Amino acid sequence: MIEEPLDLSAIIIQNPGVNSFNELKAIINDYAAGEVVLLNFDVKPDYRDTPKNWQWQLEGAFMRPPS
């Protein structure tokens, strides 16, 4: 069975209360602990604290679900 990737834009839209990149990383981490298998980085997060290496950081948060 092939899993459809979840778009980062969909996560951002579904979580309008997220106001920082660090909050987004925590949400990504929560999604990784669920049933989401693939994440598509279709947009750059538009937060004041979004770092230049935002994709690497979000990928890391996605690959390390909470224990």
Secondary structure, DSSP 8 states (H G I E B T S, - for coil): -----EEHHHHHHH-TT--SHHHHHHHHHHHHHTT---EE--S----TT--TTHHHHHHHHHHS---
